[in-house]
Structure formats: structure tokens, C-alpha cells
Amino acid sequence: MRFWGFVVILAEFVRVLSLRHKCMCMADARKKFVTPIIEPLEIYVENWKKEIYEPMGINESVTEFFSNNGIRVRSKSELIIVNMLEQSGYFLGKNMIMTFETTQHSISSNIIKAMIKEYLV
């Protein structure tokens, strides 16, 4: 179910980007007559930065995984992701997106490569 939740969130994100793009491309004279239905990107970013991030914890009773750069992760899948992204020059919070997996929808290095190519390259 979490996988489909991600798909819905991604679809909404694409819709919002499309609306923002349409507004940005509008002539200044036309913008005066339009009331935005979504907040401007600058305000959205400021509000997002103010939100408190609650990371998922690491279970201390399981095997420890560390990336090539020493970042501790929760699973082998996360280790694959972090190492591949670090080697490609991508770093969390700077220039990358995130995805999640479930027991029903696991992730592989091929999926990661495809996502990197699709969304980041």
C-alpha cells in the first residue's frame, strides 16, 4: 500500500509542478488577473524548511550497514542506494529524490539506476 501512496504523491507533485510552470510562463499583465490556487514556490519552500523532520530510527538489534562515506543506513537496500548515489555525485537534500520499498514491492539496483536516469540526469 505504501508503494501506491508514493505513486499518488508523485502524481500530485507533477500536477503542482505543471500548474506552477503555467503560472510562471504567463505574461505579467495576465498574472494580475489570476488568483493562484497553490502557494508560490518561494512560500512553499520557506514553509517546508520550517517543518520538523522526524527520521525513522535504526533498530540497534540488527546488522549495521555503512555507506562508502560512513553514513549509517537501516538495510542492504538503503546501502545500495546510498553508495550508488554517492558515486554518481548525488547527496540527500542537495540534488536527489527519495523512494521507499515494502515487502511486497522491493527495490533493486536496476530500479535505482532507472529512477536516477529518469528524474535526476
Distance bins in CASP14 RR format, pairs under 12 A and 6 or more apart:
PFRMAT RR
TARGET T0000
AUTHOR 0000-0000-0000
RMODE 2
METHOD distances of the structure
MODEL  1
1 7 0 0 0 0 0 1 0 0 0 0 0
1 8 0 0 0 0 0 1 0 0 0 0 0
1 100 0 0 0 0 0 1 0 0 0 0 0
1 102 1 0 0 1 0 0 0 0 0 0 0
1 103 0 0 0 0 0 1 0 0 0 0 0
1 104 0 0 0 0 1 0 0 0 0 0 0
1 105 0 0 0 0 1 0 0 0 0 0 0
2 8 0 0 0 0 0 1 0 0 0 0 0
2 9 0 0 0 0 0 1 0 0 0 0 0
2 99 0 0 0 0 0 1 0 0 0 0 0
2 100 1 0 0 1 0 0 0 0 0 0 0
2 101 0 0 0 0 1 0 0 0 0 0 0
2 102 1 0 1 0 0 0 0 0 0 0 0
2 103 0 0 0 0 1 0 0 0 0 0 0
2 104 0 0 0 0 1 0 0 0 0 0 0
2 105 0 0 0 0 1 0 0 0 0 0 0
3 9 0 0 0 0 0 1 0 0 0 0 0
3 10 0 0 0 0 0 1 0 0 0 0 0
3 99 0 0 0 0 1 0 0 0 0 0 0
3 100 1 0 0 1 0 0 0 0 0 0 0
3 101 1 0 0 1 0 0 0 0 0 0 0
3 102 1 0 1 0 0 0 0 0 0 0 0
3 103 0 0 0 0 0 1 0 0 0 0 0
3 104 1 0 0 1 0 0 0 0 0 0 0
3 105 1 0 1 0 0 0 0 0 0 0 0
3 106 0 0 0 0 0 1 0 0 0 0 0
3 107 0 0 0 0 1 0 0 0 0 0 0
3 111 0 0 0 0 0 1 0 0 0 0 0
4 10 0 0 0 0 0 1 0 0 0 0 0
4 11 0 0 0 0 0 1 0 0 0 0 0
4 100 0 0 0 0 0 1 0 0 0 0 0
4 102 0 0 0 0 1 0 0 0 0 0 0
4 104 0 0 0 0 0 1 0 0 0 0 0
4 105 0 0 0 0 1 0 0 0 0 0 0
5 11 0 0 0 0 1 0 0 0 0 0 0
5 12 0 0 0 0 1 0 0 0 0 0 0
5 13 0 0 0 0 0 1 0 0 0 0 0
5 99 0 0 0 0 0 1 0 0 0 0 0
5 100 0 0 0 0 1 0 0 0 0 0 0
5 102 0 0 0 0 0 1 0 0 0 0 0
5 105 0 0 0 0 0 1 0 0 0 0 0
6 12 0 0 0 0 0 1 0 0 0 0 0
6 13 0 0 0 0 0 1 0 0 0 0 0
6 97 0 0 0 0 0 1 0 0 0 0 0
6 98 0 0 0 0 1 0 0 0 0 0 0
6 99 1 0 0 1 0 0 0 0 0 0 0
6 100 1 0 0 1 0 0 0 0 0 0 0
6 101 0 0 0 0 1 0 0 0 0 0 0
6 102 0 0 0 0 1 0 0 0 0 0 0
6 105 0 0 0 0 1 0 0 0 0 0 0
6 107 0 0 0 0 0 1 0 0 0 0 0
6 115 0 0 0 0 0 1 0 0 0 0 0
7 13 0 0 0 0 0 1 0 0 0 0 0
7 14 0 0 0 0 0 1 0 0 0 0 0
7 99 0 0 0 0 0 1 0 0 0 0 0
7 100 0 0 0 0 0 1 0 0 0 0 0
7 105 0 0 0 0 0 1 0 0 0 0 0
8 14 0 0 0 0 0 1 0 0 0 0 0
8 15 0 0 0 0 0 1 0 0 0 0 0
9 15 0 0 0 0 0 1 0 0 0 0 0
9 16 0 0 0 0 0 1 0 0 0 0 0
9 97 0 0 0 0 0 1 0 0 0 0 0
9 98 0 0 0 0 0 1 0 0 0 0 0
9 99 0 0 0 0 0 1 0 0 0 0 0
9 100 0 0 0 0 0 1 0 0 0 0 0
10 16 0 0 0 0 0 1 0 0 0 0 0
10 17 0 0 0 0 0 1 0 0 0 0 0
10 97 0 0 0 0 1 0 0 0 0 0 0
10 98 0 0 0 0 0 1 0 0 0 0 0
10 99 0 0 0 0 1 0 0 0 0 0 0
10 100 0 0 0 0 0 1 0 0 0 0 0
10 115 0 0 0 0 0 1 0 0 0 0 0
10 118 0 0 0 0 0 1 0 0 0 0 0
10 119 0 0 0 0 1 0 0 0 0 0 0
11 17 0 0 0 0 0 1 0 0 0 0 0
11 18 0 0 0 0 0 1 0 0 0 0 0
12 18 0 0 0 0 0 1 0 0 0 0 0
12 19 0 0 0 0 0 1 0 0 0 0 0
12 38 0 0 0 0 0 1 0 0 0 0 0
13 19 0 0 0 0 0 1 0 0 0 0 0
13 20 0 0 0 0 0 1 0 0 0 0 0
13 38 0 0 0 0 0 1 0 0 0 0 0
13 44 0 0 0 0 0 1 0 0 0 0 0
13 97 0 0 0 0 1 0 0 0 0 0 0
13 119 0 0 0 0 0 1 0 0 0 0 0
14 20 0 0 0 0 0 1 0 0 0 0 0
14 21 0 0 0 0 0 1 0 0 0 0 0
14 119 0 0 0 0 0 1 0 0 0 0 0
15 21 0 0 0 0 0 1 0 0 0 0 0
15 22 0 0 0 0 0 1 0 0 0 0 0
15 37 0 0 0 0 0 1 0 0 0 0 0
15 38 0 0 0 0 1 0 0 0 0 0 0
16 22 0 0 0 0 0 1 0 0 0 0 0
16 23 0 0 0 0 0 1 0 0 0 0 0
16 36 0 0 0 0 0 1 0 0 0 0 0
16 37 0 0 0 0 1 0 0 0 0 0 0
16 38 1 0 1 0 0 0 0 0 0 0 0
16 39 0 0 0 0 1 0 0 0 0 0 0
16 40 0 0 0 0 0 1 0 0 0 0 0
16 41 0 0 0 0 1 0 0 0 0 0 0
16 44 0 0 0 0 1 0 0 0 0 0 0
17 23 0 0 0 0 0 1 0 0 0 0 0
17 24 0 0 0 0 0 1 0 0 0 0 0
17 38 0 0 0 0 0 1 0 0 0 0 0
17 41 0 0 0 0 1 0 0 0 0 0 0
17 44 0 0 0 0 0 1 0 0 0 0 0
17 119 0 0 0 0 0 1 0 0 0 0 0
18 24 0 0 0 0 0 1 0 0 0 0 0
18 25 0 0 0 0 0 1 0 0 0 0 0
18 38 0 0 0 0 0 1 0 0 0 0 0
19 25 0 0 0 0 0 1 0 0 0 0 0
19 26 0 0 0 0 0 1 0 0 0 0 0
19 34 0 0 0 0 0 1 0 0 0 0 0
19 36 0 0 0 0 1 0 0 0 0 0 0
19 37 1 0 0 1 0 0 0 0 0 0 0
19 38 1 0 1 0 0 0 0 0 0 0 0
19 39 0 0 0 0 0 1 0 0 0 0 0
19 40 0 0 0 0 0 1 0 0 0 0 0
19 41 0 0 0 0 0 1 0 0 0 0 0
19 44 0 0 0 0 0 1 0 0 0 0 0
20 26 0 0 0 0 0 1 0 0 0 0 0
20 36 0 0 0 0 1 0 0 0 0 0 0
20 37 0 0 0 0 0 1 0 0 0 0 0
20 38 1 0 0 1 0 0 0 0 0 0 0
20 39 0 0 0 0 1 0 0 0 0 0 0
20 40 0 0 0 0 1 0 0 0 0 0 0
20 41 1 0 1 0 0 0 0 0 0 0 0
20 42 0 0 0 0 0 1 0 0 0 0 0
20 43 0 0 0 0 0 1 0 0 0 0 0
20 44 0 0 0 0 1 0 0 0 0 0 0
20 45 0 0 0 0 0 1 0 0 0 0 0
21 38 0 0 0 0 0 1 0 0 0 0 0
21 41 0 0 0 0 0 1 0 0 0 0 0
22 30 0 0 0 0 0 1 0 0 0 0 0
22 31 0 0 0 0 0 1 0 0 0 0 0
22 34 0 0 0 0 1 0 0 0 0 0 0
22 36 0 0 0 0 0 1 0 0 0 0 0
22 37 0 0 0 0 0 1 0 0 0 0 0
22 38 0 0 0 0 0 1 0 0 0 0 0
23 30 0 0 0 0 1 0 0 0 0 0 0
23 31 1 0 0 1 0 0 0 0 0 0 0
23 34 1 0 0 1 0 0 0 0 0 0 0
23 35 0 0 0 0 0 1 0 0 0 0 0
23 36 1 0 0 1 0 0 0 0 0 0 0
23 37 0 0 0 0 1 0 0 0 0 0 0
23 38 0 0 0 0 1 0 0 0 0 0 0
23 39 0 0 0 0 0 1 0 0 0 0 0
23 40 0 0 0 0 1 0 0 0 0 0 0
23 41 0 0 0 0 1 0 0 0 0 0 0
24 30 0 0 0 0 0 1 0 0 0 0 0
24 31 0 0 0 0 1 0 0 0 0 0 0
24 34 0 0 0 0 0 1 0 0 0 0 0
24 36 0 0 0 0 0 1 0 0 0 0 0
24 40 0 0 0 0 1 0 0 0 0 0 0
24 41 0 0 0 0 1 0 0 0 0 0 0
24 42 0 0 0 0 0 1 0 0 0 0 0
25 31 0 0 0 0 0 1 0 0 0 0 0
25 34 0 0 0 0 0 1 0 0 0 0 0
26 32 0 0 0 0 1 0 0 0 0 0 0
26 33 0 0 0 0 1 0 0 0 0 0 0
26 34 1 0 0 1 0 0 0 0 0 0 0
26 36 0 0 0 0 0 1 0 0 0 0 0
27 33 0 0 0 0 0 1 0 0 0 0 0
27 34 0 0 0 0 0 1 0 0 0 0 0
28 34 0 0 0 0 0 1 0 0 0 0 0
31 40 0 0 0 0 0 1 0 0 0 0 0
34 40 0 0 0 0 0 1 0 0 0 0 0
36 42 0 0 0 0 0 1 0 0 0 0 0
36 43 0 0 0 0 1 0 0 0 0 0 0
36 44 0 0 0 0 0 1 0 0 0 0 0
38 44 1 0 0 1 0 0 0 0 0 0 0
38 47 0 0 0 0 0 1 0 0 0 0 0
39 45 0 0 0 0 1 0 0 0 0 0 0
39 46 0 0 0 0 1 0 0 0 0 0 0
39 47 1 0 0 1 0 0 0 0 0 0 0
39 48 0 0 0 0 0 1 0 0 0 0 0
40 46 0 0 0 0 1 0 0 0 0 0 0
40 47 0 0 0 0 0 1 0 0 0 0 0
41 47 0 0 0 0 0 1 0 0 0 0 0
41 48 0 0 0 0 0 1 0 0 0 0 0
42 48 0 0 0 0 0 1 0 0 0 0 0
42 49 0 0 0 0 0 1 0 0 0 0 0
43 49 0 0 0 0 0 1 0 0 0 0 0
43 50 0 0 0 0 0 1 0 0 0 0 0
44 50 0 0 0 0 0 1 0 0 0 0 0
44 51 0 0 0 0 0 1 0 0 0 0 0
45 51 0 0 0 0 0 1 0 0 0 0 0
48 93 0 0 0 0 0 1 0 0 0 0 0
49 93 0 0 0 0 0 1 0 0 0 0 0
53 92 0 0 0 0 0 1 0 0 0 0 0
53 93 0 0 0 0 0 1 0 0 0 0 0
53 98 0 0 0 0 0 1 0 0 0 0 0
55 72 0 0 0 0 0 1 0 0 0 0 0
55 73 0 0 0 0 0 1 0 0 0 0 0
55 74 0 0 0 0 0 1 0 0 0 0 0
55 92 0 0 0 0 0 1 0 0 0 0 0
55 98 0 0 0 0 0 1 0 0 0 0 0
56 73 0 0 0 0 0 1 0 0 0 0 0
56 74 1 0 0 1 0 0 0 0 0 0 0
56 75 0 0 0 0 0 1 0 0 0 0 0
56 78 0 0 0 0 0 1 0 0 0 0 0
56 98 0 0 0 0 0 1 0 0 0 0 0
56 100 0 0 0 0 1 0 0 0 0 0 0
57 72 0 0 0 0 0 1 0 0 0 0 0
57 73 0 0 0 0 0 1 0 0 0 0 0
57 74 1 0 0 1 0 0 0 0 0 0 0
57 75 0 0 0 0 0 1 0 0 0 0 0
57 78 0 0 0 0 0 1 0 0 0 0 0
58 64 0 0 0 0 1 0 0 0 0 0 0
58 65 0 0 0 0 1 0 0 0 0 0 0
58 66 0 0 0 0 0 1 0 0 0 0 0
58 71 0 0 0 0 0 1 0 0 0 0 0
58 72 1 0 0 1 0 0 0 0 0 0 0
58 73 0 0 0 0 1 0 0 0 0 0 0
58 74 1 0 1 0 0 0 0 0 0 0 0
58 75 0 0 0 0 1 0 0 0 0 0 0
58 78 0 0 0 0 0 1 0 0 0 0 0
59 65 0 0 0 0 0 1 0 0 0 0 0
59 72 0 0 0 0 0 1 0 0 0 0 0
59 73 0 0 0 0 0 1 0 0 0 0 0
59 74 1 0 0 1 0 0 0 0 0 0 0
59 75 0 0 0 0 1 0 0 0 0 0 0
60 72 0 0 0 0 0 1 0 0 0 0 0
60 74 0 0 0 0 0 1 0 0 0 0 0
62 72 0 0 0 0 0 1 0 0 0 0 0
62 73 0 0 0 0 0 1 0 0 0 0 0
62 74 1 0 0 1 0 0 0 0 0 0 0
62 75 0 0 0 0 1 0 0 0 0 0 0
62 76 0 0 0 0 0 1 0 0 0 0 0
63 72 0 0 0 0 0 1 0 0 0 0 0
63 73 0 0 0 0 0 1 0 0 0 0 0
63 74 0 0 0 0 1 0 0 0 0 0 0
63 75 0 0 0 0 1 0 0 0 0 0 0
63 76 0 0 0 0 1 0 0 0 0 0 0
63 78 0 0 0 0 0 1 0 0 0 0 0
63 79 0 0 0 0 0 1 0 0 0 0 0
64 70 0 0 0 0 0 1 0 0 0 0 0
64 71 0 0 0 0 0 1 0 0 0 0 0
64 72 1 0 0 1 0 0 0 0 0 0 0
64 73 0 0 0 0 1 0 0 0 0 0 0
64 74 0 0 0 0 1 0 0 0 0 0 0
64 75 0 0 0 0 0 1 0 0 0 0 0
64 76 0 0 0 0 0 1 0 0 0 0 0
64 78 0 0 0 0 0 1 0 0 0 0 0
64 79 0 0 0 0 0 1 0 0 0 0 0
65 71 0 0 0 0 1 0 0 0 0 0 0
65 72 1 0 0 1 0 0 0 0 0 0 0
65 73 1 0 1 0 0 0 0 0 0 0 0
65 74 1 0 0 1 0 0 0 0 0 0 0
65 75 1 0 0 1 0 0 0 0 0 0 0
65 76 1 0 0 1 0 0 0 0 0 0 0
65 77 0 0 0 0 1 0 0 0 0 0 0
65 78 1 0 0 1 0 0 0 0 0 0 0
65 79 1 0 1 0 0 0 0 0 0 0 0
65 80 0 0 0 0 1 0 0 0 0 0 0
65 81 0 0 0 0 0 1 0 0 0 0 0
65 82 0 0 0 0 1 0 0 0 0 0 0
65 83 0 0 0 0 1 0 0 0 0 0 0
66 72 1 0 1 0 0 0 0 0 0 0 0
66 73 1 0 0 1 0 0 0 0 0 0 0
66 74 0 0 0 0 0 1 0 0 0 0 0
66 76 0 0 0 0 0 1 0 0 0 0 0
66 78 0 0 0 0 0 1 0 0 0 0 0
66 79 1 0 0 1 0 0 0 0 0 0 0
66 82 0 0 0 0 1 0 0 0 0 0 0
66 83 0 0 0 0 1 0 0 0 0 0 0
66 86 0 0 0 0 0 1 0 0 0 0 0
67 73 1 0 0 1 0 0 0 0 0 0 0
67 74 0 0 0 0 0 1 0 0 0 0 0
67 75 0 0 0 0 0 1 0 0 0 0 0
67 76 0 0 0 0 0 1 0 0 0 0 0
67 78 0 0 0 0 1 0 0 0 0 0 0
67 79 1 0 0 1 0 0 0 0 0 0 0
67 80 0 0 0 0 1 0 0 0 0 0 0
67 81 0 0 0 0 1 0 0 0 0 0 0
67 82 1 0 1 0 0 0 0 0 0 0 0
67 83 1 0 1 0 0 0 0 0 0 0 0
67 84 0 0 0 0 1 0 0 0 0 0 0
67 85 0 0 0 0 1 0 0 0 0 0 0
67 86 1 0 0 1 0 0 0 0 0 0 0
67 87 0 0 0 0 1 0 0 0 0 0 0
67 91 0 0 0 0 0 1 0 0 0 0 0
67 92 0 0 0 0 0 1 0 0 0 0 0
68 79 0 0 0 0 1 0 0 0 0 0 0
68 80 0 0 0 0 0 1 0 0 0 0 0
68 82 0 0 0 0 1 0 0 0 0 0 0
68 83 1 0 1 0 0 0 0 0 0 0 0
68 84 0 0 0 0 0 1 0 0 0 0 0
68 85 0 0 0 0 0 1 0 0 0 0 0
68 86 1 0 0 1 0 0 0 0 0 0 0
68 87 1 0 0 1 0 0 0 0 0 0 0
68 89 0 0 0 0 0 1 0 0 0 0 0
69 79 0 0 0 0 0 1 0 0 0 0 0
69 82 1 0 0 1 0 0 0 0 0 0 0
69 83 0 0 0 0 1 0 0 0 0 0 0
69 85 0 0 0 0 0 1 0 0 0 0 0
69 86 1 0 1 0 0 0 0 0 0 0 0
69 87 0 0 0 0 1 0 0 0 0 0 0
69 89 0 0 0 0 0 1 0 0 0 0 0
69 90 0 0 0 0 0 1 0 0 0 0 0
69 91 0 0 0 0 1 0 0 0 0 0 0
69 92 0 0 0 0 0 1 0 0 0 0 0
70 79 0 0 0 0 0 1 0 0 0 0 0
70 82 0 0 0 0 1 0 0 0 0 0 0
70 83 0 0 0 0 0 1 0 0 0 0 0
70 86 0 0 0 0 1 0 0 0 0 0 0
71 78 0 0 0 0 1 0 0 0 0 0 0
71 79 0 0 0 0 1 0 0 0 0 0 0
71 81 0 0 0 0 0 1 0 0 0 0 0
71 82 1 0 1 0 0 0 0 0 0 0 0
71 83 0 0 0 0 1 0 0 0 0 0 0
71 85 0 0 0 0 0 1 0 0 0 0 0
71 86 0 0 0 0 1 0 0 0 0 0 0
71 91 0 0 0 0 1 0 0 0 0 0 0
71 92 0 0 0 0 1 0 0 0 0 0 0
72 78 0 0 0 0 1 0 0 0 0 0 0
72 79 0 0 0 0 1 0 0 0 0 0 0
72 82 0 0 0 0 1 0 0 0 0 0 0
73 79 1 0 1 0 0 0 0 0 0 0 0
73 80 0 0 0 0 1 0 0 0 0 0 0
73 81 0 0 0 0 1 0 0 0 0 0 0
73 82 1 0 1 0 0 0 0 0 0 0 0
73 83 0 0 0 0 1 0 0 0 0 0 0
73 85 0 0 0 0 0 1 0 0 0 0 0
73 86 0 0 0 0 0 1 0 0 0 0 0
73 92 0 0 0 0 0 1 0 0 0 0 0
74 81 0 0 0 0 0 1 0 0 0 0 0
74 82 0 0 0 0 0 1 0 0 0 0 0
74 100 0 0 0 0 0 1 0 0 0 0 0
74 101 0 0 0 0 0 1 0 0 0 0 0
75 81 0 0 0 0 1 0 0 0 0 0 0
75 82 0 0 0 0 0 1 0 0 0 0 0
75 100 0 0 0 0 0 1 0 0 0 0 0
75 101 0 0 0 0 1 0 0 0 0 0 0
75 103 0 0 0 0 0 1 0 0 0 0 0
75 106 0 0 0 0 0 1 0 0 0 0 0
75 107 0 0 0 0 1 0 0 0 0 0 0
76 82 0 0 0 0 0 1 0 0 0 0 0
76 83 0 0 0 0 0 1 0 0 0 0 0
76 101 0 0 0 0 0 1 0 0 0 0 0
76 106 0 0 0 0 0 1 0 0 0 0 0
76 107 0 0 0 0 0 1 0 0 0 0 0
76 108 0 0 0 0 0 1 0 0 0 0 0
76 109 0 0 0 0 0 1 0 0 0 0 0
77 83 0 0 0 0 0 1 0 0 0 0 0
77 84 0 0 0 0 0 1 0 0 0 0 0
77 99 0 0 0 0 0 1 0 0 0 0 0
77 100 0 0 0 0 1 0 0 0 0 0 0
77 101 1 0 0 1 0 0 0 0 0 0 0
77 102 0 0 0 0 0 1 0 0 0 0 0
77 103 0 0 0 0 0 1 0 0 0 0 0
77 105 0 0 0 0 0 1 0 0 0 0 0
77 106 1 0 0 1 0 0 0 0 0 0 0
77 107 1 0 1 0 0 0 0 0 0 0 0
77 108 0 0 0 0 1 0 0 0 0 0 0
77 109 0 0 0 0 1 0 0 0 0 0 0
77 111 0 0 0 0 1 0 0 0 0 0 0
77 112 0 0 0 0 1 0 0 0 0 0 0
78 84 0 0 0 0 0 1 0 0 0 0 0
78 85 0 0 0 0 0 1 0 0 0 0 0
78 92 0 0 0 0 0 1 0 0 0 0 0
78 98 0 0 0 0 0 1 0 0 0 0 0
78 99 0 0 0 0 0 1 0 0 0 0 0
78 100 0 0 0 0 0 1 0 0 0 0 0
78 101 0 0 0 0 1 0 0 0 0 0 0
78 107 0 0 0 0 1 0 0 0 0 0 0
78 112 0 0 0 0 0 1 0 0 0 0 0
79 85 0 0 0 0 0 1 0 0 0 0 0
79 86 0 0 0 0 0 1 0 0 0 0 0
79 107 0 0 0 0 0 1 0 0 0 0 0
79 109 0 0 0 0 0 1 0 0 0 0 0
79 112 0 0 0 0 0 1 0 0 0 0 0
80 86 0 0 0 0 0 1 0 0 0 0 0
80 87 0 0 0 0 0 1 0 0 0 0 0
80 101 0 0 0 0 0 1 0 0 0 0 0
80 106 0 0 0 0 0 1 0 0 0 0 0
80 107 0 0 0 0 1 0 0 0 0 0 0
80 108 0 0 0 0 1 0 0 0 0 0 0
80 109 1 0 1 0 0 0 0 0 0 0 0
80 110 0 0 0 0 0 1 0 0 0 0 0
80 111 0 0 0 0 0 1 0 0 0 0 0
80 112 1 0 0 1 0 0 0 0 0 0 0
80 113 0 0 0 0 0 1 0 0 0 0 0
81 87 0 0 0 0 0 1 0 0 0 0 0
81 88 0 0 0 0 0 1 0 0 0 0 0
81 90 0 0 0 0 1 0 0 0 0 0 0
81 92 0 0 0 0 1 0 0 0 0 0 0
81 96 0 0 0 0 1 0 0 0 0 0 0
81 97 0 0 0 0 0 1 0 0 0 0 0
81 98 0 0 0 0 1 0 0 0 0 0 0
81 99 0 0 0 0 1 0 0 0 0 0 0
81 100 0 0 0 0 0 1 0 0 0 0 0
81 101 0 0 0 0 1 0 0 0 0 0 0
81 107 1 0 0 1 0 0 0 0 0 0 0
81 108 0 0 0 0 0 1 0 0 0 0 0
81 109 0 0 0 0 1 0 0 0 0 0 0
81 111 0 0 0 0 1 0 0 0 0 0 0
81 112 1 0 1 0 0 0 0 0 0 0 0
81 113 0 0 0 0 0 1 0 0 0 0 0
81 115 0 0 0 0 1 0 0 0 0 0 0
81 116 0 0 0 0 1 0 0 0 0 0 0
82 88 0 0 0 0 0 1 0 0 0 0 0
82 89 0 0 0 0 0 1 0 0 0 0 0
82 90 0 0 0 0 1 0 0 0 0 0 0
82 91 0 0 0 0 1 0 0 0 0 0 0
82 92 0 0 0 0 1 0 0 0 0 0 0
82 96 0 0 0 0 0 1 0 0 0 0 0
82 98 0 0 0 0 0 1 0 0 0 0 0
82 109 0 0 0 0 0 1 0 0 0 0 0
82 112 0 0 0 0 0 1 0 0 0 0 0
83 89 0 0 0 0 0 1 0 0 0 0 0
83 90 0 0 0 0 0 1 0 0 0 0 0
83 109 0 0 0 0 1 0 0 0 0 0 0
83 112 0 0 0 0 0 1 0 0 0 0 0
84 90 0 0 0 0 1 0 0 0 0 0 0
84 96 0 0 0 0 0 1 0 0 0 0 0
84 107 0 0 0 0 0 1 0 0 0 0 0
84 108 0 0 0 0 0 1 0 0 0 0 0
84 109 1 0 0 1 0 0 0 0 0 0 0
84 110 0 0 0 0 0 1 0 0 0 0 0
84 111 0 0 0 0 0 1 0 0 0 0 0
84 112 1 0 1 0 0 0 0 0 0 0 0
84 113 1 0 0 1 0 0 0 0 0 0 0
84 114 0 0 0 0 0 1 0 0 0 0 0
84 115 0 0 0 0 0 1 0 0 0 0 0
84 116 1 0 0 1 0 0 0 0 0 0 0
84 117 0 0 0 0 0 1 0 0 0 0 0
84 120 0 0 0 0 0 1 0 0 0 0 0
85 91 1 0 0 1 0 0 0 0 0 0 0
85 92 1 0 0 1 0 0 0 0 0 0 0
85 93 0 0 0 0 0 1 0 0 0 0 0
85 94 0 0 0 0 0 1 0 0 0 0 0
85 95 0 0 0 0 1 0 0 0 0 0 0
85 96 1 0 1 0 0 0 0 0 0 0 0
85 97 0 0 0 0 1 0 0 0 0 0 0
85 98 0 0 0 0 1 0 0 0 0 0 0
85 99 0 0 0 0 0 1 0 0 0 0 0
85 109 0 0 0 0 0 1 0 0 0 0 0
85 112 1 0 0 1 0 0 0 0 0 0 0
85 113 0 0 0 0 0 1 0 0 0 0 0
85 115 0 0 0 0 0 1 0 0 0 0 0
85 116 1 0 0 1 0 0 0 0 0 0 0
85 119 0 0 0 0 0 1 0 0 0 0 0
85 120 0 0 0 0 1 0 0 0 0 0 0
85 121 0 0 0 0 0 1 0 0 0 0 0
86 92 0 0 0 0 1 0 0 0 0 0 0
86 94 0 0 0 0 0 1 0 0 0 0 0
86 95 0 0 0 0 0 1 0 0 0 0 0
86 96 0 0 0 0 1 0 0 0 0 0 0
86 116 0 0 0 0 0 1 0 0 0 0 0
87 109 0 0 0 0 0 1 0 0 0 0 0
87 112 0 0 0 0 0 1 0 0 0 0 0
87 113 0 0 0 0 0 1 0 0 0 0 0
87 116 0 0 0 0 0 1 0 0 0 0 0
88 95 0 0 0 0 1 0 0 0 0 0 0
88 96 0 0 0 0 1 0 0 0 0 0 0
88 112 0 0 0 0 1 0 0 0 0 0 0
88 113 0 0 0 0 1 0 0 0 0 0 0
88 115 0 0 0 0 0 1 0 0 0 0 0
88 116 1 0 0 1 0 0 0 0 0 0 0
88 117 0 0 0 0 0 1 0 0 0 0 0
88 120 0 0 0 0 1 0 0 0 0 0 0
88 121 0 0 0 0 1 0 0 0 0 0 0
89 95 1 0 0 1 0 0 0 0 0 0 0
89 96 0 0 0 0 1 0 0 0 0 0 0
89 116 0 0 0 0 0 1 0 0 0 0 0
89 120 0 0 0 0 1 0 0 0 0 0 0
89 121 0 0 0 0 0 1 0 0 0 0 0
90 96 1 0 1 0 0 0 0 0 0 0 0
90 97 0 0 0 0 1 0 0 0 0 0 0
90 98 0 0 0 0 0 1 0 0 0 0 0
90 112 0 0 0 0 0 1 0 0 0 0 0
90 115 0 0 0 0 0 1 0 0 0 0 0
90 116 1 0 0 1 0 0 0 0 0 0 0
90 119 0 0 0 0 0 1 0 0 0 0 0
90 120 1 0 0 1 0 0 0 0 0 0 0
90 121 0 0 0 0 1 0 0 0 0 0 0
91 97 0 0 0 0 0 1 0 0 0 0 0
91 98 0 0 0 0 0 1 0 0 0 0 0
91 120 0 0 0 0 0 1 0 0 0 0 0
92 98 1 0 0 1 0 0 0 0 0 0 0
94 120 0 0 0 0 0 1 0 0 0 0 0
95 116 0 0 0 0 0 1 0 0 0 0 0
95 119 0 0 0 0 0 1 0 0 0 0 0
95 120 1 0 0 1 0 0 0 0 0 0 0
95 121 0 0 0 0 0 1 0 0 0 0 0
96 112 0 0 0 0 0 1 0 0 0 0 0
96 115 0 0 0 0 1 0 0 0 0 0 0
96 116 0 0 0 0 1 0 0 0 0 0 0
96 119 0 0 0 0 1 0 0 0 0 0 0
96 120 1 0 0 1 0 0 0 0 0 0 0
96 121 0 0 0 0 0 1 0 0 0 0 0
97 112 0 0 0 0 0 1 0 0 0 0 0
97 115 1 0 0 1 0 0 0 0 0 0 0
97 116 0 0 0 0 1 0 0 0 0 0 0
97 118 0 0 0 0 1 0 0 0 0 0 0
97 119 1 0 1 0 0 0 0 0 0 0 0
97 120 1 0 0 1 0 0 0 0 0 0 0
97 121 0 0 0 0 0 1 0 0 0 0 0
98 107 0 0 0 0 0 1 0 0 0 0 0
98 112 0 0 0 0 0 1 0 0 0 0 0
98 115 0 0 0 0 1 0 0 0 0 0 0
98 116 0 0 0 0 0 1 0 0 0 0 0
98 119 0 0 0 0 0 1 0 0 0 0 0
98 120 0 0 0 0 0 1 0 0 0 0 0
99 105 0 0 0 0 0 1 0 0 0 0 0
99 106 0 0 0 0 0 1 0 0 0 0 0
99 107 1 0 0 1 0 0 0 0 0 0 0
99 108 0 0 0 0 0 1 0 0 0 0 0
99 111 0 0 0 0 1 0 0 0 0 0 0
99 112 0 0 0 0 1 0 0 0 0 0 0
99 114 0 0 0 0 0 1 0 0 0 0 0
99 115 1 0 0 1 0 0 0 0 0 0 0
99 116 0 0 0 0 0 1 0 0 0 0 0
99 118 0 0 0 0 0 1 0 0 0 0 0
99 119 0 0 0 0 1 0 0 0 0 0 0
99 120 0 0 0 0 0 1 0 0 0 0 0
100 106 0 0 0 0 0 1 0 0 0 0 0
100 107 0 0 0 0 1 0 0 0 0 0 0
100 111 0 0 0 0 0 1 0 0 0 0 0
100 115 0 0 0 0 0 1 0 0 0 0 0
101 107 1 0 1 0 0 0 0 0 0 0 0
101 108 0 0 0 0 1 0 0 0 0 0 0
101 111 0 0 0 0 1 0 0 0 0 0 0
101 112 0 0 0 0 0 1 0 0 0 0 0
101 115 0 0 0 0 0 1 0 0 0 0 0
105 111 0 0 0 0 1 0 0 0 0 0 0
106 112 0 0 0 0 0 1 0 0 0 0 0
107 113 0 0 0 0 0 1 0 0 0 0 0
107 114 0 0 0 0 0 1 0 0 0 0 0
107 115 0 0 0 0 1 0 0 0 0 0 0
108 114 0 0 0 0 1 0 0 0 0 0 0
108 115 0 0 0 0 0 1 0 0 0 0 0
109 115 0 0 0 0 0 1 0 0 0 0 0
109 116 0 0 0 0 0 1 0 0 0 0 0
110 116 0 0 0 0 0 1 0 0 0 0 0
110 117 0 0 0 0 0 1 0 0 0 0 0
111 117 0 0 0 0 0 1 0 0 0 0 0
111 118 0 0 0 0 0 1 0 0 0 0 0
112 118 0 0 0 0 0 1 0 0 0 0 0
112 119 0 0 0 0 0 1 0 0 0 0 0
112 120 0 0 0 0 0 1 0 0 0 0 0
113 119 0 0 0 0 0 1 0 0 0 0 0
113 120 0 0 0 0 0 1 0 0 0 0 0
113 121 0 0 0 0 1 0 0 0 0 0 0
114 120 0 0 0 0 0 1 0 0 0 0 0
114 121 0 0 0 0 0 1 0 0 0 0 0
115 121 0 0 0 0 0 1 0 0 0 0 0
END
